Amino acid sequence: MTMSPPVPDGDRLPPARFALDPWTWKEISYLLSNLPMALAGFVYTVFMIGVGVGLSVTVIGLPLLAAGLQGARLLGRAERGRARGLLGIRIDEPSSVALARHDQGFFPWLWSSLKDPVGWRTVLYSFIRLPWGVLTFTVTLVSLFVLWPVLPFTARLLTNADRAMARGLLSPSDELERRIVELESDRGVVVDTAAADLRRIERDLHDGAQA
C-alpha cells in the first residue's frame, strides 16, 4: 500500500529534493505546458490588439477591443486554474465589474470594458509569457535528459518565478475592485429608492387630484 504525498498547507510547498516526487512532476508539467499556453495567449493578444486598434477609427473597432479584453479575462481564468492545479497556489478570481454593468446600456459597458484593469493586466501577462515559455520549456526539456539530478531544484526555481508572475498580474486588485463593487451596489440602492419615491409621489398626486 503506497502513501499519497502530503498536500502543501496553503501556498507552502514541500522542499525540493533530488527524488522526483509528485509535486516535482506537477511543476515539470507546468513548465512544459508554458510554451503552448504562452503561444496561444500571445497569438490571441496580438490579433485582438491589432484588429481592435486598427479598426478603432471605425464603428466596430472599440467594441471588438472591448470584447477582446473580456476574452483575455477568460485566458486569465484558465491560467489561474492551471497555477492552482499544478503549482499549488491560490489566486482569487477577480470580480466581473464590466459585465455587471452591461444592463445599463451599451456605452457604459463599452467604457467599463475598455478601462478594465483585469483585462489589461492579462494582456500584459500574455505578452511577457512567450519568451518566458520558450525559456522554461527549453531548460526543462534539456534538464529531463541531461541535468536530471538537479531537475527538482531547477523546476522549483523556475516555477517560483511563475508563481510571482501569476500573483502579480493575475490576482485581483482587491481593494479597488471591492470599492467599485460597493459603489455600484450603493448606487443601485439609491436609484431604486429614488424610483420608488418618485412613483409614490406620482401616485399621491394622482389620488389627490381625483379627490
N, C-alpha and C positions, 0 to 999 in steps of 0.2 A: 504494500500500500504506500503510495507516494504522498508526501505532504505538499499542499499547494503553497506557493510563495506568499509571504505576508504582504498584505496590501499597505502601501505607504499611508501614513497619517497626514491627511491634508495634502500639502504640496511637498512634504519631506519624503524624498525617495531614499531607498536603501543605498549605502555606499557602493561605488563601483568596485568590482572585483575582477580578477583575471578570468574566472569562470564566466561563461556566457549564460547568465540566469535569465528567466523570462522577462524581467524588466529591461535587461540589456537588449534582448531581441526586439522588444517593443520600440526601444529607442532607435535601433538599427532600421526597423521597418519604417519609422517616421522619417529618418534621414533619406532612405531610398525613395520614399514617396514624395519627397520635397520637389524633385525635378518635374514630374508630370503635373503636380498640383500647381507649382510655380509657373510652368509653361502655360497651363490653361488660364490661370489668373492674369498673366501678363498679356496674352493674346486678347482676352476679353476686355481688359482695361484699355489697351491701346486702341482697339477697334471702337470701344464705347466713347473714349475721349475724342478720337479722331473724327468720328461721324458726328457726335454731338456738337463739338466746337466748330467743325467745318460747316455744318448746316445751321449754326446759330443765327446767321443773318436771315434765315427763312423762318417760316412759322413753326415748322416741326423740329427745328434744331434743339431748342431748350427743353421741350417735352421729352425728346429722345435722351438727352443728357440726364434729365431727372429720373427717367425710367432706368437708365443705366446705373445710376447711383443706388437705386433700390435693388437692382440686381447684384451690385457689389456687396450690399448687405448680406445677400444670400451666400456669396463666396466667403464672407467673414464668418457666417454661421457655420459653414462647412469646416473652415479652418479651426474654429474654436472646438467643434466636436472632435476633430482629429487630434487636437492637442490634449483634450480631456481624456480621450481613449488611449492614446499611445504615450503621452508624456506625463500623465497623472496630475495635471494642473487644472484648477478650477477657474474658469473665466465666465463671469455672469453675462447673460445676454442683454444687450442694450435695449432700451425702450423704443418702441416703434412710434416715435413722435410725429414724423412726417405722415405716416399712414393714418394716424389717429385724426388728422386734420383734413382728411380727404372729403369728409361730408360737408365741409364749409364752402366748397366750391373749387373750381379748377385752379384759379390763380393763387389762392392761399396754399393749396397743395404743391403747386409748381415751385413757389418761392421757398417753402419749408424744405422741399426735397433738394433744391439746388444748394441750399446752405447747410445741409445735413452733415454734421461733423463725423458721424459714424461712417457714412458712405465715403467721404473723402479720406479718412484715415485708412479705410480698407483699400482704396485706390493706391495710396502711398505704399501700403504693405505689399500689394501685388507688384508694384514697380521694383521694389528693392529685393523681392524674393527670388527673381530669376537668376541673377548672378550667384546669390547665396545657395539656391537649389542646385545649380551646376557644381559649385564647390563641394557641398556636403555629399552629393551623390558620388562624385569622383573620389573623394577622400574615403568615404565609407566602402565603396566597391573595391578600391585598391587595398584597403586595410583588411577586408574579408579574406583576401588571398595572400597578402604579403605581410601585413603588420597585425595579424590576428592576435598575438599575445597582448598587445596594448589596445586592442579594439574597444573593450569596455570603457576605458578611460577616454579614448578619442570620441566615442559616441556620447559619453556624458558631457564632455567639454562642448561639443557642437550643439547638442540638444539644450544645454543651458543657455546658449545664445538664442536658440529658437524660442525658449520659454520667455526670455527677456523681450524679444520682438513681439511675441503674441500678447504678452501682458501690456506692453507699451502702446501697441497700435490697435489691438482688437478688443481691449477692455472698454467698458462704457465709462464715460466721464460722469461718474455717479452724481456728484453734487450739482453739476449743471443740468443734467437730464432730469434729476429729481425735481429741481426747481422749476423746469419747464413744464413737467407733468403737473406739478402743484398749481402753477399759474393757469394752465389750461383747464384744470378741474374747477378752480375758483371762478374763472371767467364763465364757464358753463353754468355754474350755480347762479351767478349773478344774472346772466342772460335769462335763464329760466324763471328766476324770481321776478325780474322786471317784466317779462312777458305775462306772467300770471297776474301781477298787479295791474298791468295795462288792461287785460281782459276783464278784471274785476271792476275797474273804474268805468270801462265802457258799458258793462252790464248795469252798474248802478245808475249811470247817466241815462241809459235807455229806459230802465224801470222808472226813474224819476220823471222823465219826460212823459211817459204813458200815464203816470198818476196825475 
